[in-house]
Amino acid sequence: MGNTCRYVVNALGKGGETYYTQCKDKHELKKWISDNQEKLVMNELIITDKNQNPLLKLFGLKKLF
């Protein structure tokens, strides 16, 4: 049985908190971001797609939106 989470989110909070979460699809990812947007520093939001093409990982494409 494998891990079913596709997106990994690392974020920094306005009070210095560090957030780490995993989301299984883009809908869940957008819902988590919208629910926590007032707590997050949006410039420090890093989203990693585990299913991303290895060539895109090589070029360092990190932003999905």
Phi and psi in degrees as GROMACS dihedral restraints (atoms count N, CA, C in turn):
[ dihedral_restraints ]
;  ai    aj    ak    al  type     phi  dphi    fc
    3     4     5     6     1   -94.5    20    10
    4     5     6     7     1   172.3    20    10
    6     7     8     9     1   -76.7    20    10
    7     8     9    10     1   129.1    20    10
    9    10    11    12     1   -97.8    20    10
   10    11    12    13     1     2.6    20    10
   12    13    14    15     1   -83.3    20    10
   13    14    15    16     1   131.1    20    10
   15    16    17    18     1   -99.3    20    10
   16    17    18    19     1   -42.1    20    10
   18    19    20    21     1  -105.5    20    10
   19    20    21    22     1   137.0    20    10
   21    22    23    24     1  -115.6    20    10
   22    23    24    25     1   128.9    20    10
   24    25    26    27     1  -115.8    20    10
   25    26    27    28     1   125.5    20    10
   27    28    29    30     1  -116.3    20    10
   28    29    30    31     1   126.3    20    10
   30    31    32    33     1  -142.1    20    10
   31    32    33    34     1   155.9    20    10
   33    34    35    36     1  -111.2    20    10
   34    35    36    37     1   132.4    20    10
   36    37    38    39     1   -86.8    20    10
   37    38    39    40     1   163.5    20    10
   39    40    41    42     1   -67.2    20    10
   40    41    42    43     1   -25.7    20    10
   42    43    44    45     1   -95.1    20    10
   43    44    45    46     1    11.6    20    10
   45    46    47    48     1    92.8    20    10
   46    47    48    49     1     3.9    20    10
   48    49    50    51     1   -71.3    20    10
   49    50    51    52     1   153.7    20    10
   51    52    53    54     1  -113.5    20    10
   52    53    54    55     1   128.0    20    10
   54    55    56    57     1  -110.9    20    10
   55    56    57    58     1   134.8    20    10
   57    58    59    60     1  -136.2    20    10
   58    59    60    61     1   123.8    20    10
   60    61    62    63     1  -147.5    20    10
   61    62    63    64     1   163.3    20    10
   63    64    65    66     1  -125.6    20    10
   64    65    66    67     1   138.9    20    10
   66    67    68    69     1  -126.1    20    10
   67    68    69    70     1   143.6    20    10
   69    70    71    72     1   -85.4    20    10
   70    71    72    73     1   -23.6    20    10
   72    73    74    75     1  -149.7    20    10
   73    74    75    76     1   173.9    20    10
   75    76    77    78     1   -66.8    20    10
   76    77    78    79     1   -33.4    20    10
   78    79    80    81     1   -63.3    20    10
   79    80    81    82     1   -45.9    20    10
   81    82    83    84     1   -65.1    20    10
   82    83    84    85     1   -36.9    20    10
   84    85    86    87     1   -63.0    20    10
   85    86    87    88     1   -48.7    20    10
   87    88    89    90     1   -63.5    20    10
   88    89    90    91     1   -36.9    20    10
   90    91    92    93     1   -65.7    20    10
   91    92    93    94     1   -43.1    20    10
   93    94    95    96     1   -63.8    20    10
   94    95    96    97     1   -42.0    20    10
   96    97    98    99     1   -64.8    20    10
   97    98    99   100     1   -44.4    20    10
   99   100   101   102     1   -67.3    20    10
  100   101   102   103     1   -34.3    20    10
  102   103   104   105     1   -69.3    20    10
  103   104   105   106     1   -31.0    20    10
  105   106   107   108     1  -112.0    20    10
  106   107   108   109     1    11.4    20    10
  108   109   110   111     1   -60.8    20    10
  109   110   111   112     1   -36.3    20    10
  111   112   113   114     1   -71.8    20    10
  112   113   114   115     1   -17.6    20    10
  114   115   116   117     1   -93.3    20    10
  115   116   117   118     1   -16.7    20    10
  117   118   119   120     1  -100.9    20    10
  118   119   120   121     1   150.3    20    10
  120   121   122   123     1   -90.0    20    10
  121   122   123   124     1   107.1    20    10
  123   124   125   126     1   -66.7    20    10
  124   125   126   127     1   -25.0    20    10
  126   127   128   129     1   -71.4    20    10
  127   128   129   130     1   -19.7    20    10
  129   130   131   132     1  -101.6    20    10
  130   131   132   133     1    12.4    20    10
  132   133   134   135     1   -82.3    20    10
  133   134   135   136     1   122.1    20    10
  135   136   137   138     1  -120.4    20    10
  136   137   138   139     1   121.6    20    10
  138   139   140   141     1  -116.2    20    10
  139   140   141   142     1   125.8    20    10
  141   142   143   144     1  -113.0    20    10
  142   143   144   145     1   128.5    20    10
  144   145   146   147     1   -96.6    20    10
  145   146   147   148     1   115.1    20    10
  147   148   149   150     1   -68.2    20    10
  148   149   150   151     1   -23.5    20    10
  150   151   152   153     1   -96.5    20    10
  151   152   153   154     1    13.8    20    10
  153   154   155   156     1   -69.3    20    10
  154   155   156   157     1   146.5    20    10
  156   157   158   159     1   -58.9    20    10
  157   158   159   160     1   134.1    20    10
  159   160   161   162     1   -57.9    20    10
  160   161   162   163     1   -30.4    20    10
  162   163   164   165     1   -67.3    20    10
  163   164   165   166     1   -36.9    20    10
  165   166   167   168     1   -69.9    20    10
  166   167   168   169     1   -33.5    20    10
  168   169   170   171     1   -64.2    20    10
  169   170   171   172     1   -36.0    20    10
  171   172   173   174     1   -62.5    20    10
  172   173   174   175     1   -37.7    20    10
  174   175   176   177     1   -84.4    20    10
  175   176   177   178     1    -5.2    20    10
  177   178   179   180     1    80.9    20    10
  178   179   180   181     1    28.2    20    10
  180   181   182   183     1   -73.2    20    10
  181   182   183   184     1   112.3    20    10
  183   184   185   186     1  -112.7    20    10
  184   185   186   187     1   -31.2    20    10
  186   187   188   189     1   -82.4    20    10
  187   188   189   190     1   132.3    20    10
  189   190   191   192     1   -98.1    20    10
  190   191   192   193     1   -25.6    20    10
